Amino acid sequence: MEQVLRSTDNVPERTVEIIVHIAEDLQEQQRGNLVAALGNNDGIVAAEFCPLRYHLMLVRYDRDMYSSQDVLAKVKSHRVDARLIGPV
């Protein structure tokens, strides 16, 4: 299963990418579900787990619609223990 929300090519300049640390060891299906759930938010442009580092998630979002804390709250709303590492 591919765990990428959508391509980050040709994204608006107002987007920002952050790294979120996921504390749990999520299975492939759980990671896919989290990526898909984040995709239901208009301001989230892309979300993906780092290959071979499945505890790290890259999320690109529209900074005019969300803050990094808003994105972190959306991740945590899926009952995972997550922490913001910072911008890329």
C-alpha positions as CSV (number, residue, x, y, z in Angstrom):
1,M,0.0,0.0,0.0
2,E,1.3,3.4,-0.9
3,Q,1.2,5.8,2.0
4,V,1.3,9.1,0.2
5,L,-1.6,11.5,0.1
6,R,-0.7,13.3,-3.1
7,S,2.2,14.6,-5.0
8,T,4.0,17.7,-3.6
9,D,4.8,18.9,-7.2
10,N,3.4,22.3,-8.1
11,V,2.1,23.2,-4.7
12,P,1.4,26.8,-3.8
13,E,4.2,28.9,-2.2
14,R,2.1,29.3,0.9
15,T,2.6,25.7,1.9
16,V,4.8,24.6,4.8
17,E,6.2,21.1,5.5
18,I,6.5,19.7,9.0
19,I,7.7,16.5,10.6
20,V,5.5,14.8,13.1
21,H,6.8,12.0,15.3
22,I,4.3,9.2,15.9
23,A,5.0,7.3,19.1
24,E,3.1,4.1,18.3
25,D,4.3,1.4,16.0
26,L,1.5,1.6,13.5
27,Q,0.8,-1.2,11.0
28,E,0.8,-0.5,7.3
29,Q,-3.0,-0.4,7.2
30,Q,-3.1,2.1,10.2
31,R,-0.6,4.3,8.5
32,G,-2.6,4.3,5.3
33,N,-5.8,5.1,7.2
34,L,-4.1,8.1,8.9
35,V,-2.8,9.4,5.6
36,A,-6.2,9.0,4.0
37,A,-7.9,10.7,7.0
38,L,-5.6,13.7,6.7
39,G,-6.4,13.9,3.1
40,N,-10.0,14.8,4.0
41,N,-8.8,18.2,5.1
42,D,-8.8,20.9,2.4
43,G,-5.7,22.7,3.7
44,I,-3.5,19.6,3.9
45,V,-1.7,19.3,0.6
46,A,0.4,16.1,1.2
47,A,1.1,13.6,3.9
48,E,3.4,10.6,3.9
49,F,5.4,8.4,6.2
50,C,9.2,8.4,5.8
51,P,10.4,5.2,4.1
52,L,12.1,2.9,6.7
53,R,11.3,5.4,9.4
54,Y,7.6,4.8,9.9
55,H,7.5,6.8,13.1
56,L,8.1,10.0,11.2
57,M,5.4,11.6,9.1
58,L,5.9,14.5,6.7
59,V,2.9,16.8,6.3
60,R,2.6,19.7,3.9
61,Y,-0.2,22.1,4.6
62,D,-1.5,25.6,3.6
63,R,-0.2,28.0,6.2
64,D,-3.1,30.3,5.5
65,M,-5.5,27.7,6.7
66,Y,-3.7,25.9,9.4
67,S,-0.9,26.3,11.9
68,S,1.5,23.5,12.8
69,Q,-0.4,23.0,16.0
70,D,-3.6,22.6,14.1
71,V,-2.1,19.9,12.0
72,L,-0.7,18.2,15.1
73,A,-4.1,18.3,16.7
74,K,-5.6,16.7,13.5
75,V,-3.0,13.8,13.8
76,K,-3.7,13.4,17.5
77,S,-7.4,13.3,16.9
78,H,-6.9,9.8,15.4
79,R,-5.8,8.5,18.8
80,V,-2.1,8.4,18.2
81,D,0.6,9.8,20.4
82,A,2.2,12.4,18.2
83,R,4.7,15.2,18.7
84,L,5.8,18.0,16.4
85,I,9.4,17.8,15.5
86,G,9.5,20.9,13.4
87,P,9.6,22.4,9.9
88,V,11.6,20.7,7.1
